[in-house]
Amino acid sequence: MDQNTVTRRSVIIGAAALAATPPALSQNAPGPGTGSRRFDLERFVDDITTARADTEPQSATEDVLRRAVGQPGDVLHALGEPSEAGITTLHRSTNLTILNVIWAPLMILLPHNHNMWATIGIYTGREDNILWDRRAAHVTAAGAVSLSAKQVFSLSDTAIHSVTNPIRQMTGAIHIYGGDFFAPGRSEWDPQTLQERPWDIAAARDEFREASDRFGPIPHNR
């Protein structure tokens, strides 16, 4: 397991390692700060789709994502500077979802599960995660990890986590899931009682909108 990958059982943070020539980085039209390469979104989605079909899909996905966010300026150039919090779908199928997630400053998302493996790469800002253990109908905190640009964070299909953007700037991350992220059947846990209830995607989208409204146009973390 690469030192820049954080799994449910092993909370490890390290400096991101750059691969020689990332498949999702084109040699044409250089992006900011690279001088020779840029992030190609269409090719990135193709690479992740290929990784999903691998015999070890999460590991293969981690490799592709790590190479991409290893050049965060190029990803930022391709996806655009974050201006408001939200969830943008880059790809969705029954066995794979790729999202561009923008966290508003000081935003908090309550504990939730995915019922599928997830791999997250940060390309700007910072994301703090609390990892939770299920205890009957409630959860208890089990660990934490802080992630910055270039780092990759992996969760198993049984993981439960909550997310905070602890800085006063936008945070941008690519979230990849080994299934349909928007399919029903997931759970969330009340932030006060920590009691389980059905996941509410509409309420989650409202939370992103309200977080943007609270802070207005605030720049990302360069």
Phi and psi restraints in degrees (value plus and minus 20) as a CYANA .aco file:
   2 ASP   PHI     -86.2   -46.2
   2 ASP   PSI     126.2   166.2
   3 GLN   PHI     -87.5   -47.5
   3 GLN   PSI     -34.4     5.6
   4 ASN   PHI    -114.6   -74.6
   4 ASN   PSI     -14.2    25.8
   5 THR   PHI    -124.3   -84.3
   5 THR   PSI     107.5   147.5
   6 VAL   PHI    -128.6   -88.6
   6 VAL   PSI      97.9   137.9
   7 THR   PHI    -123.1   -83.1
   7 THR   PSI     153.5   193.5
   8 ARG   PHI     -80.6   -40.6
   8 ARG   PSI     -53.6   -13.6
   9 ARG   PHI    -117.0   -77.0
   9 ARG   PSI     -36.6     3.4
  10 SER   PHI    -152.9  -112.9
  10 SER   PSI      84.3   124.3
  11 VAL   PHI    -110.1   -70.1
  11 VAL   PSI      80.4   120.4
  12 ILE   PHI    -149.7  -109.7
  12 ILE   PSI     112.0   152.0
  13 ILE   PHI    -141.2  -101.2
  13 ILE   PSI     110.2   150.2
  14 GLY   PHI    -165.2  -125.2
  14 GLY   PSI     153.1   193.1
  15 ALA   PHI     -92.5   -52.5
  15 ALA   PSI     120.4   160.4
  16 ALA   PHI     -91.3   -51.3
  16 ALA   PSI     119.2   159.2
  17 ALA   PHI    -120.0   -80.0
  17 ALA   PSI     115.5   155.5
  18 LEU   PHI    -116.1   -76.1
  18 LEU   PSI     114.5   154.5
  19 ALA   PHI    -101.7   -61.7
  19 ALA   PSI     142.1   182.1
  20 ALA   PHI     -81.2   -41.2
  20 ALA   PSI     -78.2   -38.2
  21 THR   PHI    -158.0  -118.0
  21 THR   PSI      72.9   112.9
  22 PRO   PHI     -79.6   -39.6
  22 PRO   PSI     114.0   154.0
  23 PRO   PHI     -78.2   -38.2
  23 PRO   PSI     -55.5   -15.5
  24 ALA   PHI    -105.7   -65.7
  24 ALA   PSI     -15.0    25.0
  25 LEU   PHI    -128.8   -88.8
  25 LEU   PSI      98.0   138.0
  26 SER   PHI    -104.0   -64.0
  26 SER   PSI     131.0   171.0
  27 GLN   PHI    -102.4   -62.4
  27 GLN   PSI     -23.4    16.6
  28 ASN   PHI    -117.2   -77.2
  28 ASN   PSI     136.7   176.7
  29 ALA   PHI      24.7    64.7
  29 ALA   PSI      57.9    97.9
  30 PRO   PHI     -77.4   -37.4
  30 PRO   PSI     122.0   162.0
  31 GLY   PHI    -109.0   -69.0
  31 GLY   PSI     154.5   194.5
  32 PRO   PHI     -84.0   -44.0
  32 PRO   PSI     112.0   152.0
  33 GLY   PHI      64.1   104.1
  33 GLY   PSI     -22.4    17.6
  34 THR   PHI    -128.1   -88.1
  34 THR   PSI     -57.1   -17.1
  35 GLY   PHI      59.2    99.2
  35 GLY   PSI     -34.5     5.5
  36 SER   PHI    -167.6  -127.6
  36 SER   PSI     -31.4     8.6
  37 ARG   PHI    -160.3  -120.3
  37 ARG   PSI     140.1   180.1
  38 ARG   PHI    -162.5  -122.5
  38 ARG   PSI     138.3   178.3
  39 PHE   PHI    -100.5   -60.5
  39 PHE   PSI     104.5   144.5
  40 ASP   PHI    -124.6   -84.6
  40 ASP   PSI      85.0   125.0
  41 LEU   PHI     -82.1   -42.1
  41 LEU   PSI     -64.3   -24.3
  42 GLU   PHI     -82.2   -42.2
  42 GLU   PSI     -63.0   -23.0
  43 ARG   PHI     -89.0   -49.0
  43 ARG   PSI     -56.1   -16.1
  44 PHE   PHI     -79.4   -39.4
  44 PHE   PSI     -67.1   -27.1
  45 VAL   PHI     -81.0   -41.0
  45 VAL   PSI     -61.1   -21.1
  46 ASP   PHI     -81.7   -41.7
  46 ASP   PSI     -62.7   -22.7
  47 ASP   PHI     -83.9   -43.9
  47 ASP   PSI     -60.3   -20.3
  48 ILE   PHI     -88.4   -48.4
  48 ILE   PSI     -58.4   -18.4
  49 THR   PHI     -81.8   -41.8
  49 THR   PSI     -61.0   -21.0
  50 THR   PHI     -84.7   -44.7
  50 THR   PSI     -62.3   -22.3
  51 ALA   PHI     -81.7   -41.7
  51 ALA   PSI     -56.5   -16.5
  52 ARG   PHI     -82.0   -42.0
  52 ARG   PSI     -48.5    -8.5
  53 ALA   PHI    -106.2   -66.2
  53 ALA   PSI     -22.6    17.4
  54 ASP   PHI     -87.9   -47.9
  54 ASP   PSI     139.2   179.2
  55 THR   PHI     -86.7   -46.7
  55 THR   PSI     -43.6    -3.6
  56 GLU   PHI    -144.0  -104.0
  56 GLU   PSI      56.9    96.9
  57 PRO   PHI     -83.3   -43.3
  57 PRO   PSI     -58.6   -18.6
  58 GLN   PHI     -88.6   -48.6
  58 GLN   PSI     -61.7   -21.7
  59 SER   PHI     -82.5   -42.5
  59 SER   PSI     -63.4   -23.4
  60 ALA   PHI     -84.9   -44.9
  60 ALA   PSI     -58.2   -18.2
  61 THR   PHI     -85.7   -45.7
  61 THR   PSI     -61.3   -21.3
  62 GLU   PHI     -76.9   -36.9
  62 GLU   PSI     -62.8   -22.8
  63 ASP   PHI     -81.6   -41.6
  63 ASP   PSI     -65.8   -25.8
  64 VAL   PHI     -85.3   -45.3
  64 VAL   PSI     -65.8   -25.8
  65 LEU   PHI     -86.6   -46.6
  65 LEU   PSI     -58.7   -18.7
  66 ARG   PHI     -82.4   -42.4
  66 ARG   PSI     -61.5   -21.5
  67 ARG   PHI     -83.8   -43.8
  67 ARG   PSI     -59.3   -19.3
  68 ALA   PHI     -86.6   -46.6
  68 ALA   PSI     -72.4   -32.4
  69 VAL   PHI     -95.7   -55.7
  69 VAL   PSI     -27.7    12.3
  70 GLY   PHI     -84.8   -44.8
  70 GLY   PSI     -36.5     3.5
  71 GLN   PHI    -140.4  -100.4
  71 GLN   PSI      50.7    90.7
  72 PRO   PHI     -82.3   -42.3
  72 PRO   PSI     -52.3   -12.3
  73 GLY   PHI     -83.5   -43.5
  73 GLY   PSI     -54.9   -14.9
  74 ASP   PHI     -90.5   -50.5
  74 ASP   PSI     -59.6   -19.6
  75 VAL   PHI     -83.9   -43.9
  75 VAL   PSI     -64.5   -24.5
  76 LEU   PHI     -80.9   -40.9
  76 LEU   PSI     -61.3   -21.3
  77 HIS   PHI     -82.5   -42.5
  77 HIS   PSI     -59.9   -19.9
  78 ALA   PHI     -96.0   -56.0
  78 ALA   PSI     -60.5   -20.5
  79 LEU   PHI    -108.4   -68.4
  79 LEU   PSI     -38.5     1.5
  80 GLY   PHI      76.3   116.3
  80 GLY   PSI     129.8   169.8
  81 GLU   PHI     -87.3   -47.3
  81 GLU   PSI     108.4   148.4
  82 PRO   PHI     -81.2   -41.2
  82 PRO   PSI     113.0   153.0
  83 SER   PHI    -143.7  -103.7
  83 SER   PSI     -39.1     0.9
  84 GLU   PHI    -174.6  -134.6
  84 GLU   PSI     133.7   173.7
  85 ALA   PHI     -90.3   -50.3
  85 ALA   PSI     129.1   169.1
  86 GLY   PHI     147.2   187.2
  86 GLY   PSI     154.2   194.2
  87 ILE   PHI    -140.1  -100.1
  87 ILE   PSI      99.2   139.2
  88 THR   PHI    -134.1   -94.1
  88 THR   PSI     106.1   146.1
  89 THR   PHI    -102.9   -62.9
  89 THR   PSI     100.6   140.6
  90 LEU   PHI    -114.2   -74.2
  90 LEU   PSI     -46.9    -6.9
  91 HIS   PHI    -182.2  -142.2
  91 HIS   PSI     120.1   160.1
  92 ARG   PHI    -165.7  -125.7
  92 ARG   PSI     108.4   148.4
  93 SER   PHI    -167.8  -127.8
  93 SER   PSI    -197.4  -157.4
  94 THR   PHI     -89.0   -49.0
  94 THR   PSI     -43.7    -3.7
  95 ASN   PHI    -140.5  -100.5
  95 ASN   PSI     -10.9    29.1
  96 LEU   PHI    -180.8  -140.8
  96 LEU   PSI     111.6   151.6
  97 THR   PHI    -151.5  -111.5
  97 THR   PSI     113.2   153.2
  98 ILE   PHI    -142.1  -102.1
  98 ILE   PSI     103.5   143.5
  99 LEU   PHI    -142.6  -102.6
  99 LEU   PSI     126.8   166.8
 100 ASN   PHI    -122.2   -82.2
 100 ASN   PSI      92.9   132.9
 101 VAL   PHI    -129.9   -89.9
 101 VAL   PSI     105.7   145.7
 102 ILE   PHI    -133.1   -93.1
 102 ILE   PSI     100.3   140.3
 103 TRP   PHI    -116.3   -76.3
 103 TRP   PSI     110.4   150.4
 104 ALA   PHI     -91.3   -51.3
 104 ALA   PSI     139.5   179.5
 105 PRO   PHI     -75.0   -35.0
 105 PRO   PSI     113.3   153.3
 106 LEU   PHI      41.4    81.4
 106 LEU   PSI      -1.0    39.0
 107 MET   PHI     -93.8   -53.8
 107 MET   PSI     125.1   165.1
 108 ILE   PHI    -148.7  -108.7
 108 ILE   PSI     112.8   152.8
 109 LEU   PHI    -135.3   -95.3
 109 LEU   PSI     108.4   148.4
 110 LEU   PHI     -82.8   -42.8
 110 LEU   PSI     143.6   183.6
 111 PRO   PHI     -76.9   -36.9
 111 PRO   PSI     118.9   158.9
 112 HIS   PHI    -176.8  -136.8
 112 HIS   PSI     143.0   183.0
 113 ASN   PHI    -134.8   -94.8
 113 ASN   PSI     156.9   196.9
 114 HIS   PHI    -143.2  -103.2
 114 HIS   PSI     -45.4    -5.4
 115 ASN   PHI      41.0    81.0
 115 ASN   PSI       6.1    46.1
 116 MET   PHI    -183.4  -143.4
 116 MET   PSI     137.0   177.0
 117 TRP   PHI     -88.6   -48.6
 117 TRP   PSI     134.8   174.8
 118 ALA   PHI    -160.1  -120.1
 118 ALA   PSI     124.3   164.3
 119 THR   PHI    -154.9  -114.9
 119 THR   PSI     109.3   149.3
 120 ILE   PHI    -145.6  -105.6
 120 ILE   PSI     112.4   152.4
 121 GLY   PHI    -141.9  -101.9
 121 GLY   PSI     110.7   150.7
 122 ILE   PHI    -113.7   -73.7
 122 ILE   PSI     109.3   149.3
 123 TYR   PHI    -135.6   -95.6
 123 TYR   PSI     -29.1    10.9
 124 THR   PHI    -182.4  -142.4
 124 THR   PSI     121.9   161.9
 125 GLY   PHI      65.9   105.9
 125 GLY   PSI    -170.1  -130.1
 126 ARG   PHI    -169.0  -129.0
 126 ARG   PSI     126.6   166.6
 127 GLU   PHI    -156.2  -116.2
 127 GLU   PSI     101.9   141.9
 128 ASP   PHI    -122.7   -82.7
 128 ASP   PSI     112.8   152.8
 129 ASN   PHI    -139.5   -99.5
 129 ASN   PSI     115.5   155.5
 130 ILE   PHI    -123.4   -83.4
 130 ILE   PSI     110.5   150.5
 131 LEU   PHI    -118.6   -78.6
 131 LEU   PSI     117.8   157.8
 132 TRP   PHI    -142.1  -102.1
 132 TRP   PSI     128.3   168.3
 133 ASP   PHI    -125.4   -85.4
 133 ASP   PSI     118.3   158.3
 134 ARG   PHI     -96.7   -56.7
 134 ARG   PSI     112.9   152.9
 135 ARG   PHI    -152.0  -112.0
 135 ARG   PSI      72.4   112.4
 136 ALA   PHI      36.8    76.8
 136 ALA   PSI    -138.4   -98.4
 137 ALA   PHI    -112.2   -72.2
 137 ALA   PSI     -18.9    21.1
 138 HIS   PHI    -149.5  -109.5
 138 HIS   PSI     158.2   198.2
 139 VAL   PHI    -148.0  -108.0
 139 VAL   PSI     138.0   178.0
 140 THR   PHI    -149.0  -109.0
 140 THR   PSI     124.8   164.8
 141 ALA   PHI     -85.2   -45.2
 141 ALA   PSI     117.2   157.2
 142 ALA   PHI    -145.2  -105.2
 142 ALA   PSI     -32.6     7.4
 143 GLY   PHI     153.5   193.5
 143 GLY   PSI     156.6   196.6
 144 ALA   PHI    -173.2  -133.2
 144 ALA   PSI     136.3   176.3
 145 VAL   PHI    -168.7  -128.7
 145 VAL   PSI     120.6   160.6
 146 SER   PHI    -132.9   -92.9
 146 SER   PSI     109.1   149.1
 147 LEU   PHI    -140.5  -100.5
 147 LEU   PSI     122.1   162.1
 148 SER   PHI    -146.9  -106.9
 148 SER   PSI     157.6   197.6
 149 ALA   PHI     -73.0   -33.0
 149 ALA   PSI     122.1   162.1
 150 LYS   PHI      65.1   105.1
 150 LYS   PSI     -25.3    14.7
 151 GLN   PHI    -121.0   -81.0
 151 GLN   PSI     130.3   170.3
 152 VAL   PHI    -139.0   -99.0
 152 VAL   PSI     119.0   159.0
 153 PHE   PHI    -147.8  -107.8
 153 PHE   PSI     100.9   140.9
 154 SER   PHI    -136.2   -96.2
 154 SER   PSI     121.2   161.2
 155 LEU   PHI    -146.2  -106.2
 155 LEU   PSI     124.8   164.8
 156 SER   PHI     -98.1   -58.1
 156 SER   PSI     154.7   194.7
 157 ASP   PHI     -93.8   -53.8
 157 ASP   PSI     -28.1    11.9
 158 THR   PHI    -126.6   -86.6
 158 THR   PSI     -16.9    23.1
 159 ALA   PHI     -90.0   -50.0
 159 ALA   PSI     131.1   171.1
 160 ILE   PHI    -148.0  -108.0
 160 ILE   PSI     110.4   150.4
 161 HIS   PHI    -167.3  -127.3
 161 HIS   PSI     140.0   180.0
 162 SER   PHI    -142.9  -102.9
 162 SER   PSI     138.8   178.8
 163 VAL   PHI    -149.7  -109.7
 163 VAL   PSI     119.3   159.3
 164 THR   PHI    -153.0  -113.0
 164 THR   PSI     116.6   156.6
 165 ASN   PHI    -116.9   -76.9
 165 ASN   PSI      85.9   125.9
 166 PRO   PHI    -105.6   -65.6
 166 PRO   PSI     -18.7    21.3
 167 ILE   PHI    -131.1   -91.1
 167 ILE   PSI     143.9   183.9
 168 ARG   PHI    -111.8   -71.8
 168 ARG   PSI      19.6    59.6
 169 GLN   PHI    -162.6  -122.6
 169 GLN   PSI     140.4   180.4
 170 MET   PHI     -86.3   -46.3
 170 MET   PSI     125.6   165.6
 171 THR   PHI    -138.2   -98.2
 171 THR   PSI     115.9   155.9
 172 GLY   PHI    -139.7   -99.7
 172 GLY   PSI     116.9   156.9
 173 ALA   PHI    -166.4  -126.4
 173 ALA   PSI     127.3   167.3
 174 ILE   PHI    -117.4   -77.4
 174 ILE   PSI     101.8   141.8
 175 HIS   PHI    -128.4   -88.4
 175 HIS   PSI     108.1   148.1
 176 ILE   PHI    -142.9  -102.9
 176 ILE   PSI     111.3   151.3
 177 TYR   PHI    -144.8  -104.8
 177 TYR   PSI     121.4   161.4
 178 GLY   PHI    -105.1   -65.1
 178 GLY   PSI      26.1    66.1
 179 GLY   PHI     156.1   196.1
 179 GLY   PSI    -187.1  -147.1
 180 ASP   PHI    -108.1   -68.1
 180 ASP   PSI      84.9   124.9
 181 PHE   PHI     -78.0   -38.0
 181 PHE   PSI     -50.8   -10.8
 182 PHE   PHI    -112.6   -72.6
 182 PHE   PSI     -19.0    21.0
 183 ALA   PHI     -87.9   -47.9
 183 ALA   PSI     127.7   167.7
 184 PRO   PHI     -91.1   -51.1
 184 PRO   PSI     148.9   188.9
 185 GLY   PHI      88.2   128.2
 185 GLY   PSI     -20.2    19.8
 186 ARG   PHI    -109.7   -69.7
 186 ARG   PSI     150.8   190.8
 187 SER   PHI    -146.9  -106.9
 187 SER   PSI     137.1   177.1
 188 GLU   PHI    -153.5  -113.5
 188 GLU   PSI     147.1   187.1
 189 TRP   PHI    -146.4  -106.4
 189 TRP   PSI     110.8   150.8
 190 ASP   PHI     -75.0   -35.0
 190 ASP   PSI     109.9   149.9
 191 PRO   PHI     -87.4   -47.4
 191 PRO   PSI     -39.0     1.0
 192 GLN   PHI    -114.0   -74.0
 192 GLN   PSI     -69.0   -29.0
 193 THR   PHI    -111.9   -71.9
 193 THR   PSI     -38.8     1.2
 194 LEU   PHI      41.1    81.1
 194 LEU   PSI       5.5    45.5
 195 GLN   PHI    -108.1   -68.1
 195 GLN   PSI     124.8   164.8
 196 GLU   PHI     -95.5   -55.5
 196 GLU   PSI     125.1   165.1
 197 ARG   PHI    -174.0  -134.0
 197 ARG   PSI     145.6   185.6
 198 PRO   PHI     -83.8   -43.8
 198 PRO   PSI     121.8   161.8
 199 TRP   PHI     -84.4   -44.4
 199 TRP   PSI     115.5   155.5
 200 ASP   PHI    -138.8   -98.8
 200 ASP   PSI      77.3   117.3
 201 ILE   PHI     -87.1   -47.1
 201 ILE   PSI     -53.3   -13.3
 202 ALA   PHI     -84.7   -44.7
 202 ALA   PSI     -62.2   -22.2
 203 ALA   PHI     -85.7   -45.7
 203 ALA   PSI     -55.8   -15.8
 204 ALA   PHI     -84.7   -44.7
 204 ALA   PSI     -62.9   -22.9
 205 ARG   PHI     -82.5   -42.5
 205 ARG   PSI     -58.6   -18.6
 206 ASP   PHI     -82.0   -42.0
 206 ASP   PSI     -58.5   -18.5
 207 GLU   PHI     -82.8   -42.8
 207 GLU   PSI     -59.9   -19.9
 208 PHE   PHI     -83.9   -43.9
 208 PHE   PSI     -64.0   -24.0
 209 ARG   PHI     -83.4   -43.4
 209 ARG   PSI     -64.4   -24.4
 210 GLU   PHI     -84.7   -44.7
 210 GLU   PSI     -56.4   -16.4
 211 ALA   PHI     -84.8   -44.8
 211 ALA   PSI     -60.3   -20.3
 212 SER   PHI     -83.4   -43.4
 212 SER   PSI     -63.2   -23.2
 213 ASP   PHI     -83.4   -43.4
 213 ASP   PSI     -54.3   -14.3
 214 ARG   PHI     -85.2   -45.2
 214 ARG   PSI     -54.8   -14.8
 215 PHE   PHI    -130.8   -90.8
 215 PHE   PSI     -35.0     5.0
 216 GLY   PHI      45.2    85.2
 216 GLY   PSI    -180.2  -140.2
 217 PRO   PHI     -93.7   -53.7
 217 PRO   PSI      83.2   123.2
 218 ILE   PHI    -141.7  -101.7
 218 ILE   PSI     115.0   155.0
 219 PRO   PHI     -87.4   -47.4
 219 PRO   PSI     138.7   178.7
 220 HIS   PHI     -95.9   -55.9
 220 HIS   PSI     154.6   194.6
 221 ASN   PHI    -112.8   -72.8
 221 ASN   PSI      88.2   128.2
